[in-house]
Amino acid sequence: MKYDLRIFIILKRLWPLNKVHSTAPDKSTCEMEPILLVHGGAGNIPNERVPGKLTGCKKSVQIGYKILKNGGSALDAVEAAVRYMEDDENFNAGYGSVLNLDGEVEMDASIMIGSNLNAGAVTVVRDIKNPISLARLVMEKTPHVLLAGAGANKFASENGISTVEPGSLVTKAAQQALENFKRKGGSLTEIGHKNPGDVGTVGAVALDVNGNLAAATSTGGINGKMVGRSSDTCMIGSGTYADDEVAAISTTGHGETIAKFCLANSIIREMMHGQSAQDATEDVLKKMTARLNNTAGKKNIWFEIALENTNST
């Protein structure tokens, strides 16, 4: 089964539980109905992999939404949802990540909270069981937004983040995908363009009962990428963004294109000018296609979720 997910948007109007207001309510005096949305990536998904991905997404939502219903934060919910998908080999994140040209797993992740725009991210990390939790630790324990490579791994080991034995995140499916890529004479110009395959980057956005938003995204990148390549996933404003006054967004697709156009933040800016998530996303994707002439609107795949906070003050 081939899924050509050029655009996938979920727009949810958010209303307080206690009463309906004709104008935006004060979040400090009313509770919101919690919402959690997740994505398991996009691409040409083989029939045999569809059930596993659907089951994984459903379980991820159940885990994250339970946190929200019990009064937990949007931040805790998106981290938990993404952690589950990182542990599921059906997704291109954590265990199940695609491989670089040397046959190794290098991962990226980012997380952001909308109340104060705090964010954390990691890139080119190895042997980390849950990169999304490391990204959160960067946000909460350092003055930085992004840590990379050996420095990020050192920070993880110093702060109790779970690591695994080298090579243990490599799956047979990922090895086969890389072998197929090389056997077909895959070149760097083809990565993410002529044969994007199953791009299973994962992400989650959430609204908690206090009206706060959060977003999280995690990936193993692109099959057959160069060693050391960073994706849009680790770039705040490209793969992830959250602002309580506007929306929370997580994206996946051709990372280089998304990064060049700062896709998530570009959508946020359009929404700040009054557009809905649906209209803003469609307009931004049209502009990106016209400007770059090389986007998922042609042969590649996007998967983007936007949770719009229409009750922000």
Sine and cosine of phi, psi and omega as CSV:
sin_phi,cos_phi,sin_psi,cos_psi,sin_omega,cos_omega
0.00,0.00,0.77,-0.63,0.01,-1.00
-0.95,-0.32,0.83,-0.55,0.03,-1.00
-0.97,-0.26,0.91,-0.43,0.06,-1.00
-0.99,-0.16,1.00,0.08,-0.09,-1.00
-1.00,-0.03,0.98,0.22,-0.03,-1.00
-0.92,0.40,-0.69,0.73,0.08,-1.00
-0.59,-0.80,0.75,-0.66,0.12,-0.99
-0.70,-0.71,0.89,-0.45,-0.08,-1.00
-0.80,-0.59,0.71,-0.71,0.17,-0.99
-0.91,-0.42,0.86,-0.51,0.00,-1.00
-0.90,-0.44,0.84,-0.54,-0.04,-1.00
-0.82,-0.58,0.87,-0.50,0.10,-1.00
-0.97,0.24,0.72,-0.69,-0.13,-0.99
-0.94,-0.35,0.85,-0.53,0.00,-1.00
-0.83,-0.56,0.57,-0.82,0.02,-1.00
-0.92,0.40,0.43,-0.90,-0.05,-1.00
-0.98,0.21,-0.53,0.85,-0.20,-0.98
-0.99,0.14,-0.52,0.85,0.02,-1.00
-0.24,-0.97,0.30,-0.95,-0.01,-1.00
-0.99,-0.14,0.71,-0.70,0.02,-1.00
-0.92,-0.38,0.53,-0.85,0.09,-1.00
-0.99,0.16,-0.31,0.95,0.08,-1.00
-0.82,-0.57,0.15,-0.99,-0.03,-1.00
-0.87,0.50,0.80,-0.60,-0.04,-1.00
-0.98,0.22,0.31,-0.95,0.09,-1.00
-0.98,0.19,0.90,-0.44,-0.07,-1.00
-0.89,0.46,-0.35,0.94,-0.04,-1.00
-0.97,0.22,-0.23,0.97,-0.08,-1.00
-0.91,-0.41,0.04,1.00,0.00,-1.00
-0.52,-0.86,0.43,-0.90,0.03,-1.00
-1.00,-0.05,0.50,-0.87,0.07,-1.00
-0.98,-0.20,0.45,-0.89,0.17,-0.98
-0.97,0.26,0.88,-0.47,-0.06,-1.00
-0.92,0.39,0.55,-0.84,-0.01,-1.00
-0.67,-0.74,0.64,-0.76,0.11,-0.99
-0.71,-0.71,0.77,-0.64,0.08,-1.00
-0.83,-0.55,0.64,-0.77,0.05,-1.00
-0.75,-0.66,0.38,-0.93,0.18,-0.98
-0.72,-0.69,0.54,-0.84,0.00,-1.00
-0.94,-0.33,0.34,0.94,0.05,-1.00
0.99,-0.17,-0.12,-0.99,-0.05,-1.00
-0.62,-0.78,0.13,-0.99,0.08,-1.00
0.68,-0.73,-0.16,-0.99,0.08,-1.00
-1.00,0.04,0.99,-0.10,-0.15,-0.99
-1.00,-0.06,0.87,-0.49,0.05,-1.00
-0.86,0.50,0.55,-0.84,-0.02,-1.00
-0.79,0.62,-0.66,0.75,-0.10,-0.99
-0.94,0.34,-0.26,0.96,-0.02,-1.00
-0.99,-0.13,-0.22,0.98,-0.05,-1.00
-0.88,0.47,-0.75,0.66,-0.02,-1.00
-0.84,0.53,-0.66,0.75,0.00,-1.00
-0.90,0.44,-0.64,0.77,0.02,-1.00
-0.93,0.38,-0.68,0.74,0.02,-1.00
-0.90,0.44,-0.69,0.73,0.03,-1.00
-0.89,0.46,-0.68,0.74,0.01,-1.00
-0.89,0.45,-0.66,0.75,0.02,-1.00
-0.90,0.43,-0.68,0.73,0.00,-1.00
-0.89,0.46,-0.70,0.72,0.00,-1.00
-0.91,0.41,-0.63,0.78,0.04,-1.00
-0.87,0.50,-0.69,0.72,0.02,-1.00
-0.90,0.44,-0.68,0.73,0.00,-1.00
-0.86,0.51,-0.68,0.73,-0.02,-1.00
-0.91,0.41,-0.75,0.67,-0.02,-1.00
-0.93,0.36,-0.64,0.77,-0.06,-1.00
-0.94,0.35,-0.53,0.85,0.06,-1.00
-0.86,0.50,-0.63,0.78,0.05,-1.00
-0.89,0.46,-0.71,0.70,-0.02,-1.00
-0.90,0.43,-0.69,0.72,-0.02,-1.00
-0.91,0.41,-0.43,0.90,0.04,-1.00
-1.00,0.01,0.19,0.98,0.06,-1.00
1.00,0.01,0.14,0.99,0.00,-1.00
-0.95,0.31,0.19,-0.98,-0.08,-1.00
-0.99,0.14,0.40,-0.92,0.09,-1.00
-0.86,0.51,-0.59,0.81,0.01,-1.00
-0.88,0.47,-0.74,0.67,0.02,-1.00
-0.88,0.47,-0.61,0.79,-0.05,-1.00
-0.92,0.39,-0.72,0.69,-0.03,-1.00
-0.94,0.35,-0.57,0.82,0.05,-1.00
-0.89,0.45,-0.72,0.69,-0.02,-1.00
-0.90,0.43,-0.66,0.76,0.00,-1.00
-0.89,0.45,-0.70,0.72,-0.01,-1.00
-0.95,0.32,-0.61,0.79,0.05,-1.00
-0.83,0.55,-0.68,0.73,0.00,-1.00
-0.87,0.49,-0.70,0.72,-0.03,-1.00
-0.94,0.33,-0.49,0.87,0.09,-1.00
-0.90,0.43,-0.49,0.87,-0.02,-1.00
-1.00,0.07,-0.14,0.99,-0.06,-1.00
-0.99,-0.17,0.87,-0.48,-0.07,-1.00
-0.93,0.38,-0.10,0.99,0.05,-1.00
-0.96,0.28,-0.19,0.98,-0.07,-1.00
-0.88,-0.47,0.44,-0.90,0.02,-1.00
-1.00,0.05,0.94,0.34,0.02,-1.00
-0.24,-0.97,0.64,-0.77,-0.02,-1.00
0.83,0.56,-0.76,-0.64,0.05,-1.00
-0.95,0.32,0.91,-0.42,-0.10,-1.00
0.89,-0.46,-0.06,1.00,0.01,-1.00
-0.87,0.50,0.54,-0.84,0.10,-0.99
-0.94,0.34,0.17,-0.99,-0.13,-0.99
-0.93,-0.36,0.47,-0.88,0.13,-0.99
-0.99,0.17,-0.02,-1.00,-0.08,-1.00
-0.89,0.46,-0.38,0.93,0.04,-1.00
-1.00,-0.01,0.09,1.00,0.02,-1.00
0.98,0.18,0.42,0.91,-0.04,-1.00
-0.91,-0.41,0.40,-0.92,0.08,-1.00
-1.00,-0.07,0.84,-0.55,0.13,-0.99
-0.77,-0.64,0.81,-0.59,-0.19,-0.98
-0.86,-0.50,0.44,-0.90,0.06,-1.00
-0.80,-0.61,0.50,-0.87,0.08,-1.00
-0.36,-0.93,0.43,-0.90,0.08,-1.00
-0.49,-0.87,0.41,-0.91,-0.02,-1.00
-0.53,-0.85,0.54,-0.84,-0.07,-1.00
-0.49,-0.87,0.60,-0.80,0.08,-1.00
-0.92,-0.40,0.64,-0.77,-0.14,-0.99
-0.99,0.10,-0.25,0.97,-0.07,-1.00
-0.93,0.36,-0.64,0.77,-0.03,-1.00
-0.76,-0.65,0.14,0.99,0.02,-1.00
0.91,0.42,0.34,0.94,0.10,-1.00
-0.93,0.38,0.59,-0.81,-0.05,-1.00
-0.48,-0.88,0.42,-0.91,0.08,-1.00
-0.57,-0.82,0.51,-0.86,-0.04,-1.00
-0.44,-0.90,0.41,-0.91,0.10,-0.99
-0.70,-0.71,0.46,-0.89,0.02,-1.00
-0.60,-0.80,0.52,-0.85,0.02,-1.00
0.81,0.59,0.71,0.71,0.05,-1.00
-1.00,-0.09,0.53,-0.85,-0.04,-1.00
-0.83,-0.56,0.53,-0.85,0.14,-0.99
0.86,0.51,0.47,0.88,0.09,-1.00
-0.98,-0.22,0.85,-0.53,-0.07,-1.00
-0.89,0.45,-0.68,0.73,-0.04,-1.00
-0.73,-0.68,1.00,0.03,-0.01,-1.00
-0.85,0.53,-0.48,0.88,-0.03,-1.00
-0.91,0.42,-0.56,0.83,0.03,-1.00
-0.95,0.31,-0.53,0.85,0.09,-1.00
-0.92,0.38,-0.64,0.77,0.05,-1.00
-0.88,0.48,-0.66,0.75,0.03,-1.00
-0.90,0.44,-0.63,0.78,0.01,-1.00
-0.91,0.42,-0.61,0.79,0.09,-1.00
-0.85,0.52,-0.68,0.73,0.00,-1.00
-0.90,0.43,-0.67,0.74,-0.15,-0.99
-1.00,-0.03,-0.39,0.92,-0.14,-0.99
-0.89,-0.45,-0.02,1.00,0.00,-1.00
-0.74,-0.68,0.29,-0.96,0.09,-1.00
-0.99,0.11,0.08,1.00,-0.11,-0.99
-0.97,-0.22,0.20,-0.98,0.09,-1.00
-0.97,-0.22,-0.60,0.80,-0.13,-0.99
-0.72,-0.69,0.77,-0.63,0.15,-0.99
-0.88,-0.48,0.56,-0.83,-0.12,-0.99
-0.80,-0.60,0.50,-0.87,0.22,-0.98
0.77,0.64,-0.75,-0.66,-0.08,-1.00
-0.87,0.50,-0.59,0.81,0.02,-1.00
-0.90,0.44,-0.66,0.75,0.04,-1.00
-0.92,0.40,-0.66,0.75,0.03,-1.00
-0.91,0.42,-0.63,0.78,0.04,-1.00
-0.90,0.44,-0.69,0.72,0.03,-1.00
-0.88,0.48,-0.63,0.77,0.02,-1.00
-0.89,0.46,-0.73,0.68,-0.04,-1.00
-0.92,0.40,-0.49,0.87,0.00,-1.00
-0.98,0.20,-0.24,0.97,-0.10,-0.99
-0.83,-0.57,0.36,0.93,0.17,-0.99
0.97,0.24,0.29,0.96,0.06,-1.00
-0.96,0.26,0.71,-0.71,-0.07,-1.00
-0.90,0.44,0.80,-0.60,0.10,-1.00
-0.91,-0.42,0.29,-0.96,-0.01,-1.00
-0.79,-0.62,0.22,-0.98,0.02,-1.00
-0.90,0.44,0.63,-0.78,0.02,-1.00
-0.79,0.62,0.75,-0.66,0.03,-1.00
1.00,0.02,-0.17,0.99,-0.09,-1.00
-0.97,0.23,-0.20,0.98,0.07,-1.00
-1.00,0.04,-0.10,1.00,-0.01,-1.00
-0.99,0.16,0.81,-0.58,0.03,-1.00
-0.97,-0.24,0.31,-0.95,0.05,-1.00
-0.89,0.46,-0.60,0.80,0.00,-1.00
-0.89,0.45,-0.65,0.76,0.01,-1.00
-0.92,0.38,-0.64,0.77,0.04,-1.00
-0.89,0.46,-0.67,0.74,0.00,-1.00
-0.91,0.42,-0.63,0.77,0.01,-1.00
-0.89,0.45,-0.65,0.76,0.02,-1.00
-0.93,0.36,-0.66,0.75,0.04,-1.00
-0.87,0.49,-0.67,0.74,0.02,-1.00
-0.90,0.44,-0.64,0.76,0.01,-1.00
-0.88,0.47,-0.72,0.69,-0.02,-1.00
-0.95,0.32,-0.61,0.79,-0.01,-1.00
-0.89,0.45,-0.56,0.83,-0.01,-1.00
-0.99,0.11,0.12,0.99,0.02,-1.00
0.97,0.24,0.50,0.86,-0.03,-1.00
-0.84,0.54,0.69,-0.72,0.04,-1.00
-0.86,-0.51,0.19,-0.98,-0.03,-1.00
-0.88,0.47,-0.48,0.88,-0.01,-1.00
-0.95,0.31,-0.27,0.96,-0.03,-1.00
-1.00,-0.06,-0.28,0.96,-0.10,-1.00
-0.89,0.46,0.86,-0.51,0.03,-1.00
0.96,0.29,0.07,1.00,-0.01,-1.00
-0.89,-0.46,-0.96,0.27,-0.09,-1.00
-0.97,0.25,-0.46,0.89,-0.04,-1.00
-0.59,-0.81,0.95,0.33,-0.08,-1.00
-0.92,0.40,-0.48,0.88,0.04,-1.00
0.90,0.44,-0.51,-0.86,-0.08,-1.00
-1.00,-0.03,0.98,-0.18,-0.05,-1.00
-1.00,-0.10,1.00,-0.03,-0.19,-0.98
-0.99,-0.13,0.52,0.86,0.12,-0.99
-0.78,0.63,0.62,-0.78,-0.04,-1.00
-0.91,-0.40,0.41,-0.91,0.02,-1.00
-0.32,-0.95,0.28,-0.96,0.02,-1.00
-0.49,-0.87,0.56,-0.83,0.15,-0.99
-0.75,-0.66,0.53,-0.85,-0.07,-1.00
-0.53,-0.85,0.46,-0.89,0.16,-0.99
-0.85,-0.53,0.78,-0.62,0.01,-1.00
-0.98,-0.18,0.03,-1.00,-0.10,-1.00
-0.91,0.42,-0.34,0.94,0.02,-1.00
-1.00,0.02,0.03,1.00,0.03,-1.00
0.99,0.11,0.26,0.97,0.01,-1.00
-1.00,-0.07,0.58,-0.81,-0.01,-1.00
-0.95,-0.32,0.44,-0.90,0.12,-0.99
-0.48,-0.88,0.43,-0.91,0.02,-1.00
-0.64,-0.77,0.52,-0.86,0.01,-1.00
-0.51,-0.86,0.59,-0.80,-0.01,-1.00
-0.59,-0.81,0.60,-0.80,-0.02,-1.00
-0.56,-0.83,0.58,-0.81,-0.06,-1.00
-0.40,-0.92,0.37,-0.93,0.20,-0.98
-0.99,-0.13,-0.04,1.00,0.07,-1.00
1.00,-0.05,-0.58,-0.81,-0.06,-1.00
-0.93,-0.38,0.71,-0.70,0.03,-1.00
-0.84,0.55,0.78,-0.62,0.02,-1.00
0.98,0.20,0.35,0.94,0.00,-1.00
-0.95,0.33,0.31,-0.95,0.10,-0.99
-0.93,0.38,0.50,-0.87,0.07,-1.00
-0.89,0.46,0.76,-0.65,0.02,-1.00
1.00,-0.02,0.02,1.00,-0.01,-1.00
-0.93,0.37,0.71,-0.70,0.11,-0.99
-0.97,-0.24,0.54,-0.84,-0.02,-1.00
-0.96,-0.29,0.10,-1.00,0.08,-1.00
-0.90,0.43,-0.39,0.92,-0.06,-1.00
-0.85,0.53,-0.58,0.82,-0.03,-1.00
-1.00,0.06,-0.03,1.00,-0.07,-1.00
-0.98,-0.18,0.94,-0.33,0.04,-1.00
-0.89,0.45,0.80,-0.60,-0.06,-1.00
0.98,-0.21,-0.29,0.96,0.07,-1.00
-0.96,-0.27,-0.91,0.41,-0.03,-1.00
-1.00,-0.03,-0.33,0.94,-0.07,-1.00
-0.56,-0.83,0.65,-0.76,0.16,-0.99
-0.31,-0.95,0.57,-0.82,0.06,-1.00
-0.54,-0.84,0.72,-0.69,0.04,-1.00
-0.55,-0.83,0.89,-0.46,-0.05,-1.00
-0.84,0.55,-0.42,0.91,-0.02,-1.00
-0.99,0.15,-0.17,0.99,-0.09,-1.00
-0.71,-0.70,-0.96,0.29,-0.16,-0.99
-0.20,-0.98,0.14,-0.99,0.16,-0.99
-0.82,-0.57,0.70,-0.71,-0.12,-0.99
-0.69,-0.72,0.66,-0.75,0.17,-0.99
-0.74,-0.68,0.71,-0.70,-0.08,-1.00
-0.81,-0.59,0.29,-0.96,0.20,-0.98
-0.48,-0.88,0.36,-0.93,-0.04,-1.00
0.50,-0.86,-0.53,-0.85,0.04,-1.00
-0.97,0.23,0.96,-0.29,-0.17,-0.99
-0.86,0.51,-0.65,0.76,-0.04,-1.00
-0.90,0.45,-0.63,0.78,0.02,-1.00
-0.93,0.38,-0.72,0.70,0.02,-1.00
-0.87,0.50,-0.66,0.75,-0.02,-1.00
-0.91,0.41,-0.67,0.74,-0.02,-1.00
-0.87,0.49,-0.54,0.84,-0.07,-1.00
-0.98,-0.20,0.04,1.00,-0.05,-1.00
0.72,0.69,0.85,0.52,-0.24,-0.97
-0.82,0.57,-0.78,0.62,-0.07,-1.00
-0.87,0.49,-0.73,0.69,-0.02,-1.00
-0.94,0.34,-0.52,0.86,0.05,-1.00
-0.89,0.45,-0.63,0.77,0.05,-1.00
-0.92,0.40,-0.68,0.73,0.03,-1.00
-0.84,0.55,-0.70,0.71,-0.03,-1.00
-0.88,0.47,-0.65,0.76,0.04,-1.00
-0.90,0.43,-0.63,0.78,0.01,-1.00
-0.93,0.38,-0.53,0.85,0.05,-1.00
-0.90,0.43,-0.37,0.93,0.04,-1.00
-1.00,-0.05,0.20,0.98,0.15,-0.99
0.96,-0.28,-0.05,1.00,0.00,-1.00
-0.98,0.18,0.47,-0.88,0.11,-0.99
-0.96,0.28,0.23,-0.97,0.04,-1.00
-0.86,0.50,-0.66,0.75,0.00,-1.00
-0.87,0.49,-0.81,0.59,-0.06,-1.00
-0.92,0.40,-0.64,0.77,-0.01,-1.00
-0.89,0.46,-0.69,0.72,-0.01,-1.00
-0.91,0.42,-0.72,0.70,0.00,-1.00
-0.88,0.48,-0.68,0.73,0.00,-1.00
-0.91,0.42,-0.69,0.72,-0.02,-1.00
-0.91,0.42,-0.66,0.75,0.00,-1.00
-0.91,0.42,-0.60,0.80,0.06,-1.00
-0.90,0.44,-0.68,0.73,0.01,-1.00
-0.91,0.42,-0.65,0.76,0.00,-1.00
-0.90,0.43,-0.68,0.74,0.03,-1.00
-0.88,0.47,-0.70,0.71,-0.02,-1.00
-0.92,0.39,-0.62,0.78,-0.08,-1.00
-0.97,0.24,-0.66,0.75,-0.12,-0.99
-0.99,-0.16,-0.37,0.93,0.01,-1.00
0.80,0.60,0.54,0.84,-0.03,-1.00
-0.26,-0.97,0.97,0.24,-0.13,-0.99
-0.71,-0.70,0.06,-1.00,0.05,-1.00
-0.91,0.41,-0.19,0.98,0.04,-1.00
-0.95,0.33,-0.20,0.98,0.00,-1.00
-0.98,-0.18,-0.96,0.28,-0.07,-1.00
-0.86,-0.52,-0.20,0.98,-0.08,-1.00
-0.99,-0.13,-0.18,-0.98,-0.16,-0.99
-0.74,-0.67,0.70,-0.72,0.19,-0.98
-0.91,-0.41,0.49,-0.87,0.21,-0.98
-0.60,-0.80,0.88,-0.48,-0.10,-1.00
-0.67,-0.74,0.70,-0.71,0.09,-1.00
-0.88,-0.48,0.73,-0.68,-0.01,-1.00
-0.81,-0.59,0.86,-0.51,0.04,-1.00
-0.96,-0.27,0.94,-0.35,-0.12,-0.99
-1.00,-0.05,0.78,-0.62,0.04,-1.00
-0.99,-0.11,1.00,-0.09,-0.03,-1.00
-1.00,0.09,0.03,1.00,0.00,-1.00
-0.94,-0.35,0.24,0.97,0.02,-1.00
-0.93,0.38,0.50,-0.86,-0.03,-1.00
-0.98,-0.18,0.00,0.00,0.00,0.00
